[in-house]
Amino acid sequence: MHPAAAIGLVFAGCCSNVFFLELLVTEHPGAGNIVTFAQFLVIAVDGFFFTTNFCRKKPVIPISKYAMMVTMFFTVSVVNNYALNFHIPMPLHMIFRAGSLIANMMLGIILLKKSYKPTKYVAVLMITAGIFTCTYMSAQSMGAEKEDVDTEDGGIVQFLWWLLGIAMLTFALFMSARMGIYQEVLYSQYGKHPKEALFYNHALPLPAFLPLAGDIYRHAVLFSQSEPIMIPLLEVGVPKMWFFLLMNCITQYVCIRGVFILTTECASLTVTLIITLRKFVSLILSIFYFQNPFTVYHWFGTSLVFGGTLLFVDIYNMIKQNLTKKKD
């Protein structure tokens, strides 16, 4: 596939995926579990047919080795999506997840005894300051919302739920970093098998959704009760929430495939720039389309996060090396 097509898949798939997720949680903030389950099911079914050939293809990495990674991946996915039920604005959710480099670096130092260049410490400080700024300003917004709540106690409870949501995002950030380290160890032993890992990460945790079945069923009923919309060309009416969920799953699949193709067809510089730019476009879309409050301080914090990310991956030297290669 041409790199331009892969870039198009990443922007179309990933940005649309975040868009449909926000449509879902705007209508039903507690829909995180049904969204996560649907995403896992779609990826697992696809992998069952096309990756494992109806599970006849033996995995290169033993199933027992996947157990730890699958547990962490399931936990991170559920916690990240369910955190939206605790008054976490989507822009803050995206900015928080963009700060994964902080957790990666901290755990790299603690667990792997890694050392980093001074510029990477500066980059992490920038990202930390950016996330803190955005979180603090969101807390201020929560304070303003408390004044609109009927009772002071109600406002305090709402704020405490928001703090729980922040704690959940923080936990997921570090759990995701720990999963990345474990994944590195597995790949160093057995080689990289991303399609296989993608399937088992989504298929093996499916039974773990059983304790969440009640919540998933409740939201399935709510989705069925939503107003119908007409599907273009087919002229068929379906409840809009089911349509949004279907589109979220389809775009999730397109996003994952796009990133996979991008990493195989393009240089690491291109991949880094495209993924960073994609996150920024998703953020802009969320702010303007969904009218999410975003002050000048939020913009300042956001610029620190994305600027720190580019500094961490040493974008200047990557560009310089690419230009040198072209001259040669």
Secondary structure in CASP SS format (residue, H / E / C, confidence):
PFRMAT SS
TARGET T0000
AUTHOR 0000-0000-0000
METHOD secondary structure of the structure
MODEL  1
M C 1.00
H C 1.00
P H 1.00
A H 1.00
A H 1.00
A H 1.00
I H 1.00
G H 1.00
L H 1.00
V H 1.00
F H 1.00
A H 1.00
G H 1.00
C H 1.00
C H 1.00
S H 1.00
N H 1.00
V H 1.00
F H 1.00
F H 1.00
L H 1.00
E H 1.00
L H 1.00
L H 1.00
V H 1.00
T H 1.00
E H 1.00
H C 1.00
P C 1.00
G C 1.00
A C 1.00
G H 1.00
N H 1.00
I H 1.00
V H 1.00
T H 1.00
F H 1.00
A H 1.00
Q H 1.00
F H 1.00
L H 1.00
V H 1.00
I H 1.00
A H 1.00
V H 1.00
D H 1.00
G H 1.00
F H 1.00
F H 1.00
F H 1.00
T C 1.00
T C 1.00
N C 1.00
F C 1.00
C C 1.00
R C 1.00
K C 1.00
K C 1.00
P C 1.00
V C 1.00
I C 1.00
P C 1.00
I H 1.00
S H 1.00
K H 1.00
Y H 1.00
A H 1.00
M H 1.00
M H 1.00
V H 1.00
T H 1.00
M H 1.00
F H 1.00
F H 1.00
T H 1.00
V H 1.00
S H 1.00
V H 1.00
V H 1.00
N H 1.00
N H 1.00
Y H 1.00
A H 1.00
L H 1.00
N H 1.00
F C 1.00
H C 1.00
I C 1.00
P C 1.00
M H 1.00
P H 1.00
L H 1.00
H H 1.00
M H 1.00
I H 1.00
F H 1.00
R H 1.00
A C 1.00
G C 1.00
S H 1.00
L H 1.00
I H 1.00
A H 1.00
N H 1.00
M H 1.00
M H 1.00
L H 1.00
G H 1.00
I H 1.00
I H 1.00
L H 1.00
L C 1.00
K C 1.00
K C 1.00
S C 1.00
Y C 1.00
K C 1.00
P H 1.00
T H 1.00
K H 1.00
Y H 1.00
V H 1.00
A H 1.00
V H 1.00
L H 1.00
M H 1.00
I H 1.00
T H 1.00
A H 1.00
G H 1.00
I H 1.00
F H 1.00
T H 1.00
C H 1.00
T H 1.00
Y H 1.00
M H 1.00
S H 1.00
A H 1.00
Q H 1.00
S H 1.00
M H 1.00
G H 1.00
A H 1.00
E H 1.00
K H 1.00
E C 1.00
D C 1.00
V C 1.00
D C 1.00
T C 1.00
E H 1.00
D H 1.00
G H 1.00
G H 1.00
I H 1.00
V H 1.00
Q H 1.00
F H 1.00
L H 1.00
W H 1.00
W H 1.00
L H 1.00
L H 1.00
G H 1.00
I H 1.00
A H 1.00
M H 1.00
L H 1.00
T H 1.00
F H 1.00
A H 1.00
L H 1.00
F H 1.00
M H 1.00
S H 1.00
A H 1.00
R H 1.00
M H 1.00
G H 1.00
I H 1.00
Y H 1.00
Q H 1.00
E H 1.00
V H 1.00
L H 1.00
Y H 1.00
S H 1.00
Q H 1.00
Y H 1.00
G C 1.00
K C 1.00
H C 1.00
P H 1.00
K H 1.00
E H 1.00
A H 1.00
L H 1.00
F H 1.00
Y H 1.00
N H 1.00
H H 1.00
A H 1.00
L C 1.00
P C 1.00
L H 1.00
P H 1.00
A H 1.00
F H 1.00
L H 1.00
P H 1.00
L H 1.00
A H 1.00
G H 1.00
D H 1.00
I H 1.00
Y H 1.00
R H 1.00
H H 1.00
A H 1.00
V H 1.00
L H 1.00
F H 1.00
S H 1.00
Q C 1.00
S C 1.00
E C 1.00
P E 1.00
I E 1.00
M E 1.00
I E 1.00
P C 1.00
L C 1.00
L C 1.00
E C 1.00
V E 1.00
G E 1.00
V E 1.00
P E 1.00
K H 1.00
M H 1.00
W H 1.00
F H 1.00
F H 1.00
L H 1.00
L H 1.00
M H 1.00
N H 1.00
C H 1.00
I H 1.00
T H 1.00
Q H 1.00
Y H 1.00
V H 1.00
C H 1.00
I H 1.00
R H 1.00
G H 1.00
V H 1.00
F H 1.00
I H 1.00
L H 1.00
T H 1.00
T H 1.00
E H 1.00
C C 1.00
A C 1.00
S H 1.00
L H 1.00
T H 1.00
V H 1.00
T H 1.00
L H 1.00
I H 1.00
I H 1.00
T H 1.00
L H 1.00
R H 1.00
K H 1.00
F H 1.00
V H 1.00
S H 1.00
L H 1.00
I H 1.00
L H 1.00
S H 1.00
I H 1.00
F H 1.00
Y H 1.00
F C 1.00
Q C 1.00
N C 1.00
P C 1.00
F C 1.00
T C 1.00
V H 1.00
Y H 1.00
H H 1.00
W H 1.00
F H 1.00
G H 1.00
T H 1.00
S H 1.00
L H 1.00
V H 1.00
F H 1.00
G H 1.00
G H 1.00
T H 1.00
L H 1.00
L H 1.00
F H 1.00
V C 1.00
D C 1.00
I H 1.00
Y H 1.00
N H 1.00
M H 1.00
I H 1.00
K H 1.00
Q H 1.00
N H 1.00
L H 1.00
T H 1.00
K H 1.00
K H 1.00
K H 1.00
D C 1.00
END
